[in-house]
Amino acid sequence: MCICVKYGTWNVSNYRPEDVQRLQQAGYSPLTARVLCARGLSTPELARQQLSCDAPLIDPFQMREMKQAADRVRLAVARREHIAVFGDYDVDGITATCLLTDFLRRLGAEKVTSYIPGRMEEGYGLNEAAIRFLYHQQVNLIVTVDCGITANEEALLCRRLGMDLVVTDHHECKQALPQAVAVVDPHRKDRTYPHTDLSGVGIAFKLASAVCGDQEGLLERYADLVCLGLIADVMPLRGEIRTLVQRGLEALEHTRRPGIAALMKECGCLGQPVTTATIGYVLAPRINAAGRMGQVEPAIRLFLTEDGQEAARMAQALCRLNRERQKIEAEIYAQATAMLPVGAPPTVIVLASETWHQGVVGIVASRLSEEYGCPTFLICLDGDKGKASSRSYGGFPLFSALSALSPLLESFGGHELAAGFTISRENIDRFREKMTVLVERFNAAGAQSAALRVDCPVEPELLTLQNVQALEELEPCGSGCPSPVLYIDNLLVDQLTEVGGGKHLRLKLRYGDRAGQSLPCIFFSTTALRAAICAGDRVDIAFTPQINEFRGFRSVQLNLADIRPCQEQRQTAARELDLYERYCRDGVLTPEDADSLLPVRSEFVAVWRYLTANSRENCLQEELSCMSRKIIRASGVPVTMTRARVCLDVFAEQGLIALRRYPKYYSIRITSDGHKVNLDDSPIIRRLKHRKAGQS
């Protein structure tokens, strides 16, 4: 039974009316004031401090070993040495690589090579083959961006070959740092920088600022690239990060970079307001597609070109790669879900295949971790090795867990929310067993934090165009300052339709009896089956309001974060589930319990008619509580969820259907050849009748 689609619990905050009134008197809109107060920002002073985008930029030399790094780069430029900027193939790594490459060329560096390893051929980060290639290209200095912090052996190789290495990274550090000219990473144990929120492009920007001594002037030129990397890598929007992002958003709206302008035009967002959502959902996936598909060159050329025609070609190439990525992602997702064990929801997902695309499994892992509420590890096998992408769930510390299981791994890296590793094929089963133990311990300790944080309840009448538009006062939104998530309970599902080829769910929810008292909603990446709702249900919703513009008409639309049955239905479902589970465990059932479980003939008929009427090629998939409500509305027979489940058990026992339970739904296949059966002969029915009569 599925109570919520995505989250097990909702933590709904609230506010004091007097605090909201104070903020409204200070000029904040009604919705914005409620969100701010629910977040503890109950005075105008606290609100302004949180939302300010004017925090000063911190001196780059406060970062440990920044001086050594800047000095070595300046020396390389003065000596006309060959410099290689070695990056990563995601948005953060690509923007960092292009920023530093462009900066060094403008500074006068005679020869600068951008090097991003092939995702499939080389994998992440510094590697021996790349270092030897650069050595034969007579590179004197390698500067890493967004990688290198765990490259201890590679650093020693550079030293043996007589190449200097400067590491700039923002990932978690291992105990021993690489032996390099300088190691610049705010996660160093001996760090001196006041925060660890900079991404790879942020640290590349700081290095360039340290080299030239003009941080403000440099930001004028590179704010757009810095903003793209920070948002794509989900850095917390506070302090100087908030300043950097806001300056970048302003630069993107009037970008002077031909490549970014071409990409925005290709995506249909040129000339429109640019928000963090524009980056996260429109631009970043297309830039990322280059690295994921192993063709990073178009992304590098997009950012470095000054030619408008080349920029247009690169933008088209990125959009084409993104479409290919989406197709492959759907195929891997279908294969991975088919591999999940039948039965109870998994504690942890560890799956492997020879056919999966290394660049795409990370997206699928993220989707599965959300859908099934557990850490997910997807391994791409090649011979006797496998390369994995993993995603956390509920605060489970991935990097720490991989550190604990490092004897089973060839290598690993990343951070607590997302990580990658290489593993021998023969160690996968042991890895799955040991990781399951770690996740179970974490969950048993009550440390899981997989709850949806809801800012506050609101009245539907507040969702006007003016009030929703005013929520822009909270921008830029992102990690540390998320888009508002609001809450309304006890709405009636008036209409629901699957759209986008069945990928998304469009709903109309009614909150009153008069015409027009309904709320249009969209639930992305969710089907009616996963939502487990049907027309006529009473539901609670958590959502972010947005302005939808279509053919010049502007209206409020609710972007759902989660949906669940109303409180009365949840309580009823919980009681029925507890009763059915006791029955399955052969627990003690009172005569009253057995009577609640025992279907009557009209209920068997109603369930069977529903199955035959709604199956396609004798198959259908249903979430049980939703199915029982549909049967009631279709037949008028009040079939409870537990009785519907017992009906299915009896049908399966008698060979009328094949029944498989998946974590979120049931798969039912009608196998009856038309012969009649006497349900009174069912052992299940006889056992329930004995219990009802008080017999053991």
C-alpha positions in Angstrom: 0.0 0.0 0.0 1.3 3.4 -1.0 0.4 6.3 1.4 2.6 9.0 -0.3 4.1 8.8 -3.7 7.6 10.0 -2.9 8.1 10.7 0.8 7.2 8.6 3.8 6.4 11.6 6.0 5.7 15.3 5.6 7.2 17.7 8.1 4.8 20.6 7.9 6.0 23.8 9.5 3.7 26.7 10.5 3.8 30.3 11.5 2.4 32.8 14.0 -0.2 35.1 12.5 1.4 38.1 14.3 4.8 37.4 12.6 3.2 37.2 9.2 1.4 40.5 9.8 4.7 42.1 10.8 6.4 41.0 7.5 3.4 42.0 5.4 3.6 45.5 7.0 7.3 45.5 6.0 6.2 45.0 2.3 6.3 41.2 1.9 3.4 39.6 0.1 1.0 37.3 2.0 2.5 34.0 0.6 6.1 35.2 0.9 5.5 36.3 4.5 4.1 32.9 5.5 7.0 31.0 3.9 9.6 33.2 5.6 7.9 32.9 9.0 7.6 29.2 8.6 11.4 29.1 8.0 12.0 31.0 11.3 12.6 34.3 9.5 9.9 36.1 11.5 11.3 39.7 11.4 12.1 41.9 8.5 15.8 42.0 9.6 16.1 38.2 9.5 14.3 38.0 6.2 16.5 40.6 4.6 19.7 38.9 5.9 18.6 35.6 4.5 17.5 36.9 1.1 20.4 39.4 0.6 22.4 38.9 -2.5 25.0 41.5 -1.5 27.3 39.4 0.7 31.0 40.4 0.1 33.2 38.1 -1.8 35.8 36.4 0.4 39.5 36.9 -0.2 40.7 33.8 -2.2 43.9 33.8 -0.3 42.0 32.7 2.8 41.9 29.2 1.2 44.8 26.9 2.2 47.7 26.8 -0.3 46.0 29.3 -2.7 49.1 31.5 -2.7 51.3 28.5 -3.8 48.8 27.7 -6.5 48.6 31.3 -7.8 52.4 31.8 -7.7 53.0 28.6 -9.7 50.4 29.6 -12.3 51.8 33.1 -12.7 55.3 31.5 -13.1 54.0 29.2 -15.8 52.6 32.1 -17.7 55.8 34.2 -17.3 57.9 31.2 -18.5 55.6 30.5 -21.4 55.1 27.0 -20.2 52.6 24.6 -21.6 49.7 24.5 -19.1 47.0 21.8 -19.1 43.6 22.5 -17.4 42.4 19.1 -16.4 38.6 19.0 -15.6 35.6 16.8 -15.2 32.8 16.0 -17.6 29.8 17.4 -15.7 28.5 21.0 -15.9 30.6 22.1 -12.9 33.8 20.5 -14.4 33.2 21.8 -17.9 32.5 25.4 -16.8 35.5 25.3 -14.5 37.7 24.0 -17.3 36.5 26.6 -19.8 36.7 29.5 -17.2 40.3 28.8 -16.3 41.3 28.0 -19.9 39.8 31.3 -21.2 41.3 33.2 -18.3 44.9 31.9 -18.9 44.7 32.6 -22.6 43.6 36.2 -22.0 46.3 36.5 -19.4 48.9 35.8 -22.0 49.6 32.1 -21.5 51.3 30.9 -24.7 49.9 27.4 -24.8 46.9 26.1 -22.8 45.3 22.7 -23.3 41.8 21.9 -22.0 41.7 18.2 -21.1 38.5 16.4 -19.9 38.9 12.6 -19.7 36.5 10.4 -21.8 33.9 9.1 -19.4 33.7 5.6 -20.8 37.4 5.2 -21.8 39.1 6.9 -18.8 36.6 7.5 -16.2 36.6 10.3 -13.6 39.7 12.3 -12.7 43.4 12.1 -13.2 44.6 8.9 -14.7 47.9 7.5 -15.9 47.1 7.4 -19.6 46.1 11.0 -19.6 49.1 12.1 -17.6 51.5 10.3 -20.0 49.6 11.8 -23.0 50.1 15.3 -21.6 53.7 14.5 -20.8 54.3 13.7 -24.5 52.6 16.9 -25.4 55.4 18.6 -23.3 53.0 19.9 -20.7 54.9 21.5 -17.8 52.0 22.2 -15.4 48.7 20.4 -14.8 46.0 22.3 -13.0 43.0 20.2 -12.0 39.6 21.7 -11.6 36.7 19.8 -9.9 38.8 16.7 -9.5 42.2 15.5 -8.2 41.8 15.4 -4.5 42.1 11.6 -4.3 44.7 11.3 -7.0 47.6 10.4 -4.8 49.2 7.8 -7.1 48.7 10.1 -10.1 50.4 12.9 -8.3 53.5 10.8 -7.7 53.5 9.9 -11.4 53.5 13.6 -12.3 56.5 14.1 -10.0 58.4 11.2 -11.5 57.8 12.6 -15.0 59.0 16.1 -13.9 55.5 17.7 -14.4 54.2 20.1 -11.7 50.7 19.5 -10.4 48.2 22.0 -8.8 45.0 20.4 -7.5 41.8 22.5 -7.1 38.8 20.5 -6.1 35.8 20.6 -3.8 35.1 17.0 -3.1 35.7 15.1 0.1 39.3 14.5 1.0 40.9 11.2 2.0 43.3 11.1 4.9 46.4 11.7 2.8 46.5 14.6 0.3 48.2 14.3 -3.1 51.8 15.4 -3.2 51.4 18.4 -5.4 52.7 22.0 -5.6 49.5 23.1 -4.0 46.2 21.4 -3.0 43.3 23.8 -2.9 40.1 22.3 -1.5 37.8 23.8 1.1 37.2 20.3 2.5 40.8 19.9 3.7 41.0 18.9 7.4 43.2 21.9 8.0 41.0 24.3 6.0 41.1 28.0 6.7 38.3 29.2 4.3 35.1 30.1 6.2 32.8 27.7 4.4 32.9 24.6 2.1 30.1 25.7 -0.3 32.1 26.4 -3.4 31.9 24.0 -6.3 34.7 23.2 -8.8 34.0 26.3 -10.9 33.8 28.4 -7.8 37.3 27.4 -6.8 38.6 27.8 -10.4 37.2 31.4 -10.2 39.0 31.9 -6.9 42.3 30.7 -8.3 41.9 33.0 -11.3 41.1 35.9 -8.9 44.2 35.1 -6.9 46.4 35.1 -10.0 45.1 38.4 -11.4 44.2 40.2 -8.1 40.9 41.5 -9.4 38.0 39.4 -8.1 35.3 41.9 -8.9 36.5 42.6 -12.4 36.9 38.9 -13.1 33.3 38.2 -11.9 32.0 40.7 -14.5 33.5 38.4 -17.2 32.8 35.0 -15.7 29.7 35.3 -13.6 27.6 33.3 -16.1 29.9 30.3 -16.0 30.3 30.4 -12.2 26.5 30.5 -11.8 26.0 27.5 -14.1 28.4 25.3 -12.2 27.2 26.3 -8.8 23.6 25.7 -9.6 24.2 22.4 -11.5 26.3 21.1 -8.5 23.5 22.1 -6.0 25.6 24.4 -3.8 23.9 26.0 -0.9 22.6 29.5 -1.7 23.9 31.5 1.2 26.5 34.1 1.8 28.9 34.7 -1.1 27.4 31.8 -3.1 24.1 33.6 -3.2 25.9 36.7 -4.4 27.8 34.8 -7.1 24.6 33.1 -8.3 22.5 36.3 -8.4 25.2 38.1 -10.4 25.4 35.1 -12.7 21.6 35.0 -13.3 21.7 38.7 -14.2 24.6 38.1 -16.6 22.7 35.1 -18.2 19.7 37.3 -19.0 22.0 39.5 -21.1 24.7 37.1 -21.9 27.6 38.2 -24.1 28.9 34.7 -24.6 27.8 33.4 -28.0 27.6 29.8 -26.9 25.3 30.4 -24.0 23.1 32.6 -26.1 22.9 29.9 -28.8 22.0 27.2 -26.3 19.3 29.4 -24.7 17.9 30.1 -28.2 17.9 26.4 -29.0 16.0 25.7 -25.8 13.5 28.4 -26.3 14.4 30.5 -23.2 16.5 33.3 -24.8 15.0 36.7 -23.9 13.0 35.2 -20.9 13.7 35.7 -17.2 16.5 33.3 -16.1 16.1 31.5 -12.8 17.8 28.7 -11.0 15.1 26.4 -12.4 16.1 27.5 -16.0 19.6 26.2 -15.3 18.6 23.1 -13.3 15.9 21.9 -15.7 16.7 23.4 -19.1 20.4 24.3 -19.6 22.3 22.0 -17.2 20.8 18.7 -18.6 21.9 19.6 -22.1 25.4 20.5 -21.0 25.6 17.4 -18.9 24.5 15.3 -21.9 27.9 15.9 -23.6 29.8 14.3 -20.8 27.2 11.6 -20.2 27.3 10.5 -23.8 31.1 10.6 -23.9 31.2 13.5 -26.4 32.3 16.5 -24.2 34.0 18.4 -27.1 30.8 20.3 -28.2 30.3 21.6 -24.6 33.9 22.9 -24.4 33.6 24.5 -27.8 30.2 26.0 -26.9 31.7 28.0 -24.0 35.0 29.0 -25.6 33.9 30.0 -29.1 33.5 33.6 -30.2 31.9 32.5 -33.5 28.1 32.6 -33.6 27.7 30.0 -36.3 29.9 27.5 -34.5 28.0 28.3 -31.3 24.7 27.4 -33.0 26.1 24.1 -34.3 27.4 23.2 -30.8 24.0 24.1 -29.2 22.2 21.9 -31.7 24.7 19.1 -31.0 24.1 19.3 -27.2 20.3 19.2 -27.6 20.6 16.2 -29.9 22.8 14.4 -27.4 20.3 15.2 -24.7 17.5 13.5 -26.6 19.7 10.4 -27.1 20.4 10.5 -23.3 16.7 10.6 -22.5 16.0 7.5 -24.7 18.8 5.5 -23.1 17.8 6.6 -19.7 14.2 5.3 -20.2 15.6 1.9 -21.4 17.9 1.5 -18.4 15.1 2.5 -16.0 12.8 -0.1 -17.5 15.5 -2.8 -17.2 16.5 -1.8 -13.7 12.9 -1.9 -12.3 12.3 -5.3 -13.9 15.4 -6.6 -12.0 14.0 -5.5 -8.6 12.9 -8.4 -6.4 9.2 -9.0 -6.0 7.7 -8.3 -2.6 8.5 -5.8 0.1 10.2 -2.5 -0.8 14.0 -2.9 -1.0 16.3 -1.7 1.8 19.0 -0.9 -0.7 19.2 -1.3 -4.5 22.4 -2.8 -5.9 22.0 -3.8 -9.6 24.5 -4.6 -12.3 24.3 -5.1 -16.1 26.7 -5.4 -19.1 24.4 -3.4 -21.3 24.0 -0.1 -19.3 25.6 3.2 -20.4 28.1 4.4 -17.9 27.2 8.0 -18.5 23.5 7.6 -17.9 23.2 5.3 -14.9 23.6 8.1 -12.4 20.4 9.7 -13.5 18.6 6.4 -13.2 20.1 5.8 -9.8 18.8 9.1 -8.6 15.3 8.4 -9.9 15.2 4.9 -8.3 16.4 6.2 -5.0 13.5 8.7 -4.9 10.9 6.3 -6.1 11.8 3.4 -3.8 13.1 5.4 -0.9 16.5 3.8 -0.5 20.2 4.3 -1.5 20.8 3.0 -5.0 23.9 1.6 -6.7 23.9 0.9 -10.4 26.9 -1.0 -11.8 28.0 -1.0 -15.4 29.9 -4.3 -16.0 32.8 -4.7 -18.4 34.6 -8.0 -18.2 35.6 -8.7 -14.6 35.1 -5.1 -13.4 32.2 -2.8 -12.9 31.9 1.0 -12.7 29.1 2.2 -10.5 27.1 5.4 -9.9 25.3 5.7 -6.6 22.8 8.1 -5.0 21.9 8.5 -1.4 18.4 8.7 0.2 17.3 10.0 3.5 20.7 11.4 4.5 22.5 8.1 4.3 26.2 9.0 4.1 27.5 7.4 0.9 31.1 8.4 1.0 31.5 7.2 4.6 29.8 3.9 3.7 32.0 3.4 0.7 35.0 4.2 2.9 33.9 1.5 5.3 33.6 -1.0 2.4 36.7 0.1 0.6 38.4 -3.3 0.9 35.8 -4.6 -1.6 36.4 -1.7 -4.0 39.1 -1.0 -6.6 38.6 2.8 -6.2 35.9 5.3 -5.1 35.2 9.0 -4.8 32.5 11.6 -4.5 30.6 12.9 -1.5 27.8 11.8 0.9 24.9 12.3 -1.5 26.4 11.0 -4.8 29.5 8.8 -5.4 31.1 6.5 -7.9 33.4 3.5 -7.6 35.0 0.6 -9.4 34.4 -2.9 -8.2 35.4 -6.4 -9.2 32.5 -8.5 -10.5 33.1 -11.2 -7.9 32.7 -8.7 -5.0 29.3 -7.3 -6.0 27.2 -9.8 -4.0 29.3 -9.3 -0.9 29.1 -5.5 -1.4 25.3 -5.8 -1.6 25.1 -7.8 1.6 27.4 -5.5 3.5 25.8 -2.3 2.2 22.4 -3.7 3.2 23.6 -4.1 6.7 25.0 -0.5 6.8 21.7 0.9 5.5 19.6 -1.2 7.9 21.7 0.0 10.9 21.3 3.6 9.7 17.6 3.2 9.4 17.3 1.4 12.7 19.1 4.3 14.4 16.4 6.6 13.3 18.9 8.7 11.4 17.0 8.6 8.1 15.7 12.1 7.2 13.7 11.2 4.1 10.8 13.5 4.9 9.4 16.2 2.7 9.9 19.6 4.3 6.7 21.6 3.8 6.9 25.2 4.6 3.3 25.8 5.7 -0.4 25.3 5.0 -2.1 27.9 2.9 -5.7 28.7 2.0 -6.5 28.1 -1.7 -7.8 31.6 -2.0 -4.3 33.0 -1.5 -3.1 31.4 -4.7 -3.7 34.4 -6.9 -1.5 35.5 -9.8 -0.3 38.5 -7.8 0.7 36.5 -4.7 2.4 33.7 -6.6 4.3 36.2 -8.8 5.5 37.9 -5.5 7.2 34.6 -4.4 10.0 35.8 -6.7 11.1 37.8 -3.6 12.6 34.5 -2.4 14.8 34.1 -5.5 17.3 32.8 -6.2 16.0 29.5 -4.9 18.0 26.3 -4.6 19.9 24.4 -1.9 19.8 26.2 1.4 17.0 28.4 0.1 14.6 26.1 -1.6 11.6 26.9 -3.7 8.6 27.2 -1.4 6.6 24.0 -0.7 3.1 24.7 0.5 0.3 22.4 1.7 -3.5 22.1 1.3 -5.5 19.2 2.7 -8.8 17.5 1.9 -9.1 18.4 -1.8 -11.4 16.4 -4.1 -9.8 14.8 -7.2 -12.1 16.2 -9.9 -10.1 15.1 -13.0 -6.7 13.4 -13.7 -5.1 12.7 -17.0 -1.7 11.2 -17.9 0.2 13.6 -20.3 3.6 13.7 -22.0 3.2 10.2 -23.4 2.1 8.9 -20.0 5.1 10.3 -18.1 3.3 13.0 -16.2 0.0 13.5 -14.4 -2.3 16.5 -14.8 -5.0 17.0 -12.2 -7.8 19.3 -11.3 -8.5 19.4 -7.6 -11.7 21.0 -6.2 -11.7 22.9 -2.9 -15.2 24.3 -2.9 -18.7 23.7 -4.3 -18.9 26.7 -6.6 -17.7 26.8 -10.2 -14.1 27.9 -10.5 -13.1 26.6 -7.1 -10.6 24.2 -8.4 -6.8 24.1 -8.7 -5.0 22.9 -11.8 -2.0 20.8 -10.9 0.9 19.0 -12.7 2.9 16.1 -11.1 6.0 15.5 -13.2 7.5 12.0 -13.6 4.4 10.4 -11.9 1.7 8.2 -13.3 -1.8 7.5 -12.0 -0.5 4.1 -10.8 2.3 5.6 -8.8 0.1 8.3 -7.4 -2.5 5.7 -6.3 -5.4 8.1 -6.7 -8.5 8.2 -8.8 -11.3 10.6 -9.5 -13.5 11.2 -6.5 -10.7 10.7 -3.9 -10.0 13.1 -1.1 -6.3 14.1 -1.0 -3.7 16.3 0.6 -1.1 17.9 -1.6 2.4 19.4 -1.1 3.3 21.7 -4.0 5.2 24.7 -5.4 2.9 27.3 -7.1 4.1 28.7 -10.4 2.8 30.9 -13.2 1.9 29.0 -16.4 1.9 31.0 -19.6 0.3 29.6 -22.7 -0.5 31.7 -25.8 -0.3 34.9 -23.9 -2.7 33.7 -21.1 -1.2 33.5 -17.6 -2.6 31.3 -14.8 -1.6 29.7 -11.6 -0.6 26.1 -11.7 0.5 23.9 -8.8 3.7 21.8 -9.4 3.1 18.9 -7.0 6.0 17.6 -4.8 3.8 14.8 -3.3 0.3 13.7 -2.9 -1.4 11.4 -0.3 -4.9 10.4 0.7 -6.7 12.6 3.2 -6.2 11.8 6.9 -9.4 9.8 7.2 -8.4 7.5 4.3 -4.8 7.2 5.6 -6.1 6.1 9.0 -8.5 3.6 7.5 -5.7 2.2 5.2 -3.3 1.9 8.1 -5.8 -0.1 10.1 -6.6 -2.4 7.2 -3.0 -2.9 6.4 -2.2 -3.9 10.0 -5.1 -6.4 10.0 -4.0 -7.9 6.7 -0.4 -8.3 7.8 -1.5 -10.0 11.0 -3.5 -12.4 8.9 -0.5 -13.1 6.6 1.7 -13.8 9.6 -1.0 -16.2 10.9 -1.3 -14.0 13.9 -4.2 -14.0 16.3 -7.4 -13.0 14.7 -10.6 -12.3 16.6 -13.9 -13.4 15.1 -14.5 -9.8 14.4 -11.1 -9.5 12.6 -11.9 -12.6 10.5 -15.3 -11.2 9.6 -13.6 -7.9 8.4 -11.4 -9.9 6.2 -13.9 -12.4 4.8 -15.4 -11.3 1.4 -19.0 -12.0 0.5 -20.1 -13.2 -2.9 -21.0 -9.7 -4.2 -17.5 -8.5 -3.4 -15.8 -11.4 -5.3 -18.1 -10.6 -8.2 -17.2 -6.9 -8.1 -13.5 -7.5 -8.0 -13.6 -10.1 -10.8 -15.6 -7.8 -13.0 -13.2 -5.0 -12.3 -10.2 -7.1 -13.3 -11.8 -8.4 -16.6 -13.0 -4.9 -17.5 -9.7 -3.1 -16.9 -7.1 -5.6 -18.0 -5.3 -5.2 -21.3 -4.3 -8.5 -22.9 -5.4 -10.1 -19.6 -2.9 -8.0 -17.6 -3.1 -5.0 -15.4 -1.1 -3.2 -12.7 -2.8 -1.6 -9.7 -2.1 -0.1 -6.3 -4.4 -1.9 -3.9 -6.0 0.9 -2.0 -6.7 2.8 -5.2 -8.1 -0.3 -6.8 -10.6 -0.9 -4.0 -11.9 2.7 -4.2 -12.3 2.3 -8.0 -14.3 -0.9 -7.5 -16.6 0.8 -5.0 -17.3 3.6 -7.5 -17.7 1.3 -10.4 -20.0 -1.3 -8.7 -21.4 0.4 -5.7 -20.2 -2.6 -3.6 -18.3 -1.4 -0.5 -15.1 -3.6 -1.0 -12.5 -2.7 1.6 -8.8 -2.8 0.7 -8.2 -5.9 2.8 -11.2 -7.7 1.4 -10.1 -6.8 -2.1 -6.6 -8.3 -1.3 -8.2 -11.5 0.1 -10.3 -11.8 -3.1 -7.0 -11.6 -5.1 -5.4 -14.2 -2.9 -8.3 -16.5 -3.4 -8.3 -16.0 -7.2 -4.6 -16.7 -7.3 -5.0 -19.8 -5.1 -7.7 -21.1 -7.4 -5.6 -20.5 -10.5 -7.8 -17.7 -11.9 -5.0 -15.1 -11.8 -1.2 -14.9 -11.4 -0.4 -12.3 -8.8 3.0 -10.6 -8.1 3.6 -8.0 -5.5 6.0 -5.2 -6.3 7.2 -2.6 -3.9 4.6 0.0 -5.0 1.9 -2.0 -6.8 0.5 -5.4 -7.8 0.8 -7.0 -11.2 -2.2 -9.2 -12.1 -2.5 -11.5 -15.0 -5.8 -13.3 -15.7 -5.1 -17.0 -16.3 -8.6 -18.4 -16.1 -9.6 -20.7 -19.0 -13.3 -20.0 -18.4 -13.9 -23.0 -16.1 -15.9 -22.3 -12.9 -14.6 -22.8 -9.4 -16.3 -23.1 -6.1 -14.8 -20.4 -3.9 -16.2 -22.1 -0.8 -13.6 -24.8 -1.4 -10.8 -22.3 -1.0 -8.5 -23.1 2.0 -8.3 -19.3 2.6 -12.0 -19.0 2.9 -12.3 -22.0 5.1 -9.6 -20.7 7.4 -11.3 -17.3 7.7 -14.7 -18.9 8.3 -13.2 -21.1 11.1 -11.7 -18.0 12.7 -15.0 -16.1 12.4 -16.7 -19.0 14.2 -14.1 -18.8 17.0 -12.3 -21.9 15.9 -8.5 -22.1 15.7 
